[in-house]
Amino acid sequence: MKTYTVTEAAKLAHCHPETLREYIRAGKLVAAKIGRAYYIRQAKLDEFLQSLENDVVQTSLQQRSEQQCQKSKVKTTASTNATALGTWTSGHQAASALDALLAHKTSKKPKNCVPS
């Protein structure tokens, strides 16, 4: 079981030692404090680096998705407005269709049932 000091782990992670100390204080990186120094097990450091990599990948995927959605919104805005407004030729037809959708749906009782 290999252990690293914060400085050694920072060199492996290509970051500043204070950054790792902040992750440790936030509870994102598991470390043991012996005296005044933190010691990090290699397995925990590997898990932490893998989770950081996954977070970066997820963030980039989310940003790409948002960019694609923004592009598609620009293309479909005109067609969506035309579809939403063009389905009904008058306000009265739209209102009656909405009333029909919002009306309570009750089931009819069979004729041979007698209320008790």
Beta strands, then each sheet from edge to edge (+ up, - down):
strand 1: 3-5
strand 2: 32-34
strand 3: 37-41
sheet 1: 1+ 3- 2+
end
